[in-house]
Amino acid sequence: STADCIFTLSSLIHLRFAGGGKKLYAFFIDFRAAFDGICHEFLFQKLNAAGVSHKFIRVLRVMYAGGRAAVWGRDGLSSFFPIECGVRQGCLLSPLLFCLYVRDLVDTLPCGIALQNTTVKALMYADDIVVMAESPVDLRRNILRLESYCERWGLSLNLAKSKIMVFRRGGRLRGDERWSFRGERIDIVKSYKYLGVEITSGLSFSSHLADRASAAKRSINSIFRSFFCQRLVPMEAKFRVFCSVARAILCYASQVWGFSQYRVVEQVQRHFIKMVMGLPRNTPDYIIYLESEVEPIFVHTLVSHCRYVLKILEMPAARLPRLVALEVIQRSVFWFNDVKRLAERYGCSFDGDPDNLPAWRAQSEALVAAIGSSWRRDILAKAMSSSVGFYSQIDLSRKCASVTSAGSEQPLWVRRWIIRFRGALLTLNHVPYGDKPFDRSICALCNMRVLEDALHFLAICPVLGEIRVRFLGSATLDLGALLDMMSGGNWRGLAEYGRLAWRYRSELIAEFNW
């Protein structure tokens, strides 16, 4: 899979970094018209040499025999000519045929990365190939051998897309770190998109995650009006679609980077909750998490990473991902070192014994559970220590705006009003965290000359008393009654009051220019 190649390359780079800050030289190859450049006769020769049955080769010969093509141009249709190269576009067999065609490339390369008792010369995934070396001289030798290979088998490189990266901790390139292919200089880049992951010379995933976050937000925006804004679609279904589409885009290759938490990743989920719930941008994170009952995406990516590592350790002994994983474990670098630190931070035991996978699985699950429990305690502590509004006084065990369960039968518009009331997220004259003058912070409706905060708007303002009587049963409310309503005593009535009272307030302010 793509994850195997990305994991192997990332692990090899970190192993080089751990060995005294050594560099890793990688040549990312892009074949020009890769699937179209395969000579049929050469393909059949290679299949025969690989031990493919003669019957199967005869079937392929029949499939590709007699192929003809013509070109439609300005002067009409040209004469037909035979097709002697290229595999069929869109055919399920074509990627496999290409892999079999270039599978002997690794055998022709003289140099690679030493790993235990083997040498990793290249990573190959269909036509995405990266050739590796430990030194500039070794990479130059590999490129020379690649030139001969391409000439022998009728392949050519697209040097506009083929790039070299020198993975290093820092510093400038040396004078001898220059390479060419058939006399043409090969570009050396600081970043490259390999199998959908933007990697940098220092192996930072920041640019990749920023790109994934933008793509995930675009996916949300593309169906926001047609799906997420539909009132008849349950909120729980909307969140499942978010997880299936946007989160899947965001968490691509999380098997490799998912052991670390990234702010840019978490922002996407919070952005989605704010959009669906109609919340202001400055909504505190603890309100978003507690009201919606979602967990940080880090919990999801950590689970993905832990399961993938276990899958790797169950691979056959000769598989490259398993070999590099064992070396990472032995030298305690990269993801293994970070997972050990997480275990220490959250007071969990983590032996990291690759020979005892049941214990590894149990300890990984315990670590994920401990992280989730600690996170919930932290956000609850932030809510209890909040001095803004009355959020710390509300019964937080009752949820109206949950997006993960079907427990709340309230429509979306009710959920939106309740979460804004509970979090004191209304745009009133009084701003609790600003230095707005008193005269501009008082209620614009009544003449009581008091601060217009959430309590005044919901329970006290006499101008809104009739609306309060209609939906809440009383012209004024004490704090206890209001807290009871916001804790589930009368969510529907409170939302009805908020919708009409807010409209009435806006009309008065617009009419009298307050």
C-alpha positions in Angstrom: 0.0 0.0 0.0 1.0 3.7 -0.2 1.2 3.7 3.6 3.9 1.0 3.5 6.1 3.0 1.2 5.6 6.3 3.0 6.3 4.6 6.4 9.4 2.8 5.1 10.9 6.0 3.6 10.1 8.1 6.7 11.6 5.5 9.0 14.8 5.1 6.9 15.2 8.9 6.9 14.9 9.1 10.7 17.3 6.1 11.1 19.8 8.1 9.1 19.2 11.2 11.1 19.7 9.2 14.3 23.1 7.8 13.1 25.0 11.0 13.7 22.9 13.3 11.6 23.6 11.4 8.4 21.9 12.3 5.1 19.7 10.3 2.9 19.8 10.9 -0.9 16.6 10.1 -2.8 15.9 10.3 -6.5 12.1 10.5 -7.2 11.6 9.1 -10.7 8.8 10.0 -13.0 8.8 7.9 -16.2 7.6 9.7 -19.3 4.3 8.1 -20.4 5.1 5.2 -18.1 2.2 2.9 -19.0 2.4 3.9 -22.7 6.1 3.2 -23.0 6.2 -0.5 -22.3 7.3 -2.5 -25.3 5.1 -5.6 -25.8 7.9 -7.9 -26.8 10.0 -6.8 -23.9 7.1 -7.3 -21.5 6.5 -10.9 -22.7 10.2 -11.6 -22.3 10.2 -10.4 -18.7 7.0 -12.3 -17.9 8.6 -15.4 -19.2 11.8 -14.8 -17.2 9.7 -14.2 -14.1 8.2 -17.6 -14.4 4.7 -16.6 -15.5 2.9 -19.5 -17.1 3.1 -19.7 -20.9 -0.7 -20.0 -21.1 -1.2 -16.7 -19.3 1.4 -15.1 -21.6 -0.4 -16.4 -24.7 -3.6 -14.8 -23.4 -1.8 -11.5 -23.0 -0.4 -11.8 -26.6 -3.9 -12.3 -27.9 -5.2 -9.3 -25.9 -2.5 -7.1 -27.3 -2.2 -8.5 -30.8 -3.7 -6.7 -33.8 -4.0 -3.4 -31.9 -4.3 -0.5 -34.4 -4.7 3.2 -34.0 -5.2 6.3 -36.1 -5.0 10.0 -35.5 -7.7 12.5 -36.3 -6.2 15.7 -37.6 -6.9 18.8 -39.6 -6.9 16.8 -42.8 -9.1 14.0 -41.5 -8.3 10.5 -40.3 -4.8 9.2 -40.8 -4.0 5.7 -42.0 -4.0 3.0 -39.3 -0.8 1.9 -37.7 0.0 -1.1 -35.4 0.3 -0.5 -31.6 3.5 -2.2 -30.4 3.9 -0.6 -27.0 1.9 0.5 -24.0 -0.5 -1.3 -21.7 -4.3 -0.6 -21.8 -5.3 2.5 -19.8 -8.0 1.7 -17.2 -7.4 -2.0 -17.3 -7.1 -3.5 -13.8 -4.2 -5.7 -15.0 -2.1 -2.7 -16.3 -0.5 -1.6 -13.0 0.5 -5.1 -12.2 2.0 -5.6 -15.7 4.0 -2.3 -15.2 5.3 -3.5 -11.8 6.4 -6.8 -13.4 8.1 -4.9 -16.2 10.3 -2.8 -13.9 10.6 -5.2 -11.0 14.2 -6.0 -12.0 15.3 -2.4 -11.7 16.2 -2.9 -8.1 18.6 -5.7 -9.1 20.5 -3.5 -11.4 21.2 -0.7 -8.9 24.5 -1.1 -7.1 23.9 1.0 -4.0 21.3 1.7 -1.4 20.6 2.1 2.3 22.1 -0.5 4.6 19.5 -2.0 6.9 20.5 -4.9 9.1 21.4 -7.7 6.7 19.9 -6.1 3.6 20.2 -3.1 1.4 17.2 -1.0 0.5 17.9 0.4 -3.0 14.5 1.6 -4.0 10.9 1.8 -3.1 8.4 1.0 -5.8 4.7 1.6 -5.9 3.4 1.2 -9.5 5.1 4.0 -11.5 6.1 5.9 -8.3 9.7 4.9 -7.7 12.3 6.4 -5.4 15.9 5.4 -5.7 18.0 5.9 -2.5 21.7 6.1 -1.6 23.8 7.0 1.4 26.2 9.3 -0.3 26.4 11.6 -3.4 28.8 9.1 -5.1 26.4 6.2 -4.5 23.5 8.1 -5.9 25.5 9.0 -9.0 26.3 5.3 -9.5 22.7 4.4 -9.2 21.7 7.1 -11.8 24.3 5.8 -14.3 22.9 2.3 -13.9 19.4 3.7 -14.3 20.4 5.3 -17.6 21.6 2.0 -18.9 18.4 0.3 -17.7 16.1 2.8 -19.4 18.1 2.5 -22.7 17.9 -1.3 -22.6 14.2 -1.5 -22.0 12.8 1.5 -23.9 12.0 3.7 -21.0 12.6 7.4 -20.6 12.4 9.8 -17.6 10.5 13.0 -17.4 13.2 15.2 -15.9 10.7 18.1 -15.4 9.0 16.0 -12.8 11.9 13.8 -11.6 13.5 15.4 -8.6 16.2 14.7 -6.1 15.9 15.4 -2.4 18.7 15.4 0.2 17.1 14.6 3.5 19.1 16.3 6.3 18.8 18.0 9.6 19.8 21.3 8.2 22.6 23.2 6.5 23.4 23.8 2.9 24.2 21.4 0.1 27.8 20.6 -0.6 29.5 21.3 -3.9 29.6 17.6 -4.9 25.8 17.2 -4.3 24.9 17.8 -7.9 23.6 15.1 -10.3 22.6 14.8 -14.0 20.8 12.2 -16.1 22.2 11.8 -19.7 23.9 15.1 -19.4 20.9 17.0 -18.2 20.9 18.5 -14.7 18.4 17.0 -12.2 16.6 19.5 -10.0 17.2 19.3 -6.3 14.1 20.3 -4.3 13.3 21.0 -0.7 9.9 19.4 -0.8 8.2 16.7 -3.0 4.8 15.2 -3.1 5.4 11.4 -2.8 2.3 9.2 -3.0 0.1 12.1 -2.0 2.2 13.2 1.0 4.1 16.5 0.8 7.5 15.7 2.4 10.3 18.1 3.1 14.1 17.7 3.3 13.8 17.8 7.1 10.9 15.3 7.0 8.3 17.7 8.4 4.6 16.9 7.8 3.5 20.5 8.4 3.1 21.4 4.8 1.3 18.1 4.0 -1.1 18.6 6.9 -1.8 22.2 5.9 -2.6 21.0 2.4 -4.8 18.3 3.7 -6.6 20.7 6.0 -7.4 23.0 3.0 -8.6 20.1 1.0 -10.8 18.9 3.9 -12.3 22.4 4.3 -13.0 22.5 0.6 -14.9 19.2 0.8 -17.0 20.6 3.6 -17.8 23.8 1.7 -18.6 21.9 -1.5 -21.6 20.2 0.1 -22.4 22.6 2.9 -25.5 24.2 1.4 -26.7 21.0 -0.3 -26.3 18.7 2.7 -25.0 20.1 6.0 -27.5 23.0 6.0 -30.5 20.7 5.4 -32.8 20.8 8.4 -34.2 17.3 7.8 -30.8 15.6 7.8 -30.0 14.5 11.4 -27.0 16.1 13.0 -25.5 12.6 13.7 -25.7 11.8 9.9 -23.9 15.0 9.1 -21.1 14.2 11.5 -20.8 10.7 10.0 -20.5 12.3 6.5 -17.8 14.6 7.9 -15.9 11.7 9.2 -16.3 9.7 6.0 -15.3 12.5 3.7 -13.5 15.5 5.3 -11.7 13.5 8.1 -10.7 10.8 5.7 -9.1 13.5 3.5 -7.5 15.2 6.5 -6.1 12.0 8.0 -4.5 10.5 4.8 -1.3 8.7 5.8 -2.1 9.1 9.5 -0.6 5.6 9.9 2.7 7.3 9.6 2.3 10.7 11.3 -0.7 9.9 13.6 1.4 9.5 16.8 1.7 13.3 17.1 -1.0 15.9 17.6 -1.2 18.9 15.2 -3.1 22.1 15.8 -4.0 22.4 12.0 -5.6 19.0 12.1 -7.8 19.7 15.1 -8.9 23.1 13.7 -10.7 21.4 10.8 -13.1 19.5 13.1 -13.7 22.6 15.3 -14.3 24.6 12.1 -16.9 22.1 11.0 -18.7 22.2 14.4 -18.8 26.0 14.3 -20.1 26.1 10.8 -22.9 23.6 11.4 -23.9 25.1 14.8 -23.6 28.7 13.6 -21.1 29.6 16.3 -18.8 32.6 16.4 -15.1 32.2 15.6 -14.1 33.0 19.2 -16.1 30.1 20.7 -13.9 28.5 23.3 -12.6 25.0 22.4 -13.9 23.4 25.6 -17.5 24.5 24.8 -17.2 23.0 21.3 -16.0 19.7 22.6 -18.3 19.4 25.6 -21.4 20.4 23.8 -20.8 18.4 20.6 -19.3 15.4 22.5 -16.6 14.9 19.9 -13.1 13.8 20.7 -9.9 15.3 19.2 -8.9 13.9 15.9 -5.6 13.0 17.6 -7.4 10.1 19.3 -8.4 8.8 15.8 -5.0 9.2 14.3 -3.2 7.6 17.2 -5.5 4.6 17.0 -4.8 4.4 13.2 -1.1 4.5 13.8 -1.1 1.9 16.6 -3.2 -0.5 14.5 -0.9 0.0 11.5 2.3 -0.7 13.5 0.7 -3.9 14.8 -0.2 -4.9 11.3 3.4 -4.3 10.2 4.9 -6.3 13.0 2.7 -9.2 11.9 4.1 -9.1 8.3 6.5 -11.8 7.1 10.1 -11.3 8.3 11.5 -10.2 4.9 9.0 -7.3 4.3 10.7 -3.9 4.3 8.1 -2.1 6.6 8.7 -4.8 9.2 12.5 -4.6 8.9 12.5 -0.8 9.3 10.0 -0.9 12.2 12.2 -3.4 14.1 15.2 -1.1 13.6 13.2 1.9 14.8 12.2 0.0 17.9 15.7 -1.2 18.6 17.2 2.3 18.3 14.2 4.0 19.9 13.7 6.8 17.4 10.9 8.4 15.3 7.4 7.1 16.2 8.5 4.6 18.8 10.3 7.2 20.9 7.2 9.5 20.7 4.8 6.7 21.7 7.1 5.9 24.7 7.0 9.5 25.7 3.3 9.6 25.5 3.1 6.5 27.7 5.3 8.1 30.3 3.4 11.4 30.2 0.0 9.6 30.8 1.4 7.1 33.3 1.0 4.0 31.1 3.3 1.1 30.8 4.6 0.5 27.3 7.2 -2.2 26.9 7.3 -2.1 23.1 8.2 -5.7 22.8 7.7 -6.8 19.1 7.8 -10.4 20.2 4.7 -10.0 22.4 2.1 -8.4 20.2 -0.9 -9.2 22.5 0.8 -7.1 25.2 1.6 -4.4 22.7 -2.0 -4.2 21.5 -3.3 -4.1 25.1 -0.9 -1.4 26.1 -1.7 0.7 23.0 -5.4 0.5 23.8 -4.7 1.5 27.4 -2.7 4.4 26.2 -5.4 5.7 23.9 -8.0 5.3 26.7 -5.7 7.2 29.1 -5.2 10.0 26.7 -9.0 10.3 26.1 -9.7 10.3 29.8 -7.0 12.9 30.6 -8.3 15.1 27.8 -11.9 15.0 29.0 -10.7 15.9 32.6 -8.7 18.8 31.2 -11.6 20.4 29.2 -14.0 19.8 32.0 -11.6 21.6 34.4 -11.4 24.5 31.9 -15.2 24.7 31.8 -15.5 24.6 35.6 -12.9 27.4 36.0 -14.5 29.6 33.3 -15.5 33.1 34.6 -17.4 34.0 31.4 -21.2 33.6 31.6 -22.6 30.8 33.6 -21.2 27.8 31.9 -19.5 26.5 35.0 -22.9 26.4 36.8 -24.8 24.4 34.1 -25.5 20.7 34.4 -23.0 19.5 31.7 -24.2 15.9 31.8 -27.3 17.1 29.8 -26.4 17.7 26.1 -28.5 19.3 23.5 -26.0 19.8 20.7 -24.4 16.4 20.6 -23.3 15.4 17.1 -22.2 11.8 17.9 -25.4 10.3 19.2 -29.1 10.3 18.5 -30.0 11.0 22.1 -31.2 14.6 21.4 -34.4 14.9 19.5 -34.2 18.7 19.3 -34.1 20.2 15.8 -30.9 21.9 14.6 -32.2 25.4 15.2 -33.0 24.6 18.8 -29.5 23.1 19.3 -28.0 26.2 17.8 -29.8 28.6 20.2 -29.1 26.4 23.3 -25.4 26.1 22.7 -25.1 29.9 22.3 -27.1 30.5 25.5 -25.1 28.0 27.5 -21.8 29.4 26.3 -22.9 33.0 26.5 -22.0 33.4 22.8 -24.6 36.0 21.9 -23.3 39.2 20.3 -24.6 41.6 22.9 -23.3 45.1 23.9 -21.3 43.8 26.9 -18.2 41.9 25.9 -16.7 40.1 29.0 -13.2 39.9 27.7 -12.9 43.4 26.2 -12.4 47.0 27.5 -15.6 48.4 26.0 -16.7 51.7 27.7 -19.6 51.3 30.1 -22.0 53.5 28.2 -21.6 51.3 25.1 -22.0 48.1 27.1 -25.4 48.8 28.7 -28.7 47.4 27.4 -29.9 49.2 24.3 -33.6 48.2 25.0 -34.4 49.2 28.6 -33.5 52.2 30.8 -32.0 50.2 33.7 -28.5 51.2 32.7 -27.1 47.8 33.4 -24.7 45.7 31.4 -26.3 43.8 28.6 -25.0 40.3 29.1 -26.5 36.9 28.5 -28.2 36.9 31.9 -29.9 40.3 31.4 -31.1 39.3 27.9 -32.4 35.9 28.8 -33.9 36.6 32.3 -34.2 40.2 33.3 -34.7 42.9 30.5 -38.2 44.2 31.0 -38.7 45.1 27.3 -38.6 41.4 26.5 -40.8 40.4 29.4 -43.9 39.7 27.3 -42.0 37.3 25.1 -40.6 35.7 28.2 -44.1 35.1 29.6 -45.2 33.6 26.3 -42.5 31.0 26.1 -41.0 30.7 29.6 -44.0 31.4 31.8 -42.6 34.4 33.7 -41.7 38.0 32.9 -38.4 37.6 34.8 -36.3 34.6 35.8 -33.9 34.1 38.6 -30.6 32.5 37.9 -31.6 29.1 39.3 -34.6 28.9 37.0 -32.6 29.9 34.0 -29.9 27.4 34.7 -32.5 24.7 35.1 -33.9 25.6 31.6 -30.5 25.6 30.0 -29.8 22.2 31.7 -32.7 20.6 29.9 -35.7 21.9 31.8 -37.2 23.7 28.8 -34.8 23.8 25.8 -37.6 24.2 23.2 -39.2 27.1 25.0 -35.8 28.8 25.6 -35.0 28.5 21.9 -38.4 29.9 20.9 -37.8 32.8 23.3 -34.4 33.4 21.9 -35.4 33.4 18.3 -38.3 35.9 18.8 -36.5 38.1 21.4 -33.4 38.4 19.2 -35.5 39.4 16.2 -37.4 42.0 18.3 -34.2 43.4 19.7 -32.7 43.7 16.1 -35.9 45.5 14.9 -35.8 48.0 17.8 -32.1 48.8 17.4 -32.6 49.2 13.6 -35.6 51.5 14.0 -34.2 53.7 16.7 -30.6 53.5 15.7 -29.4 52.5 19.2 
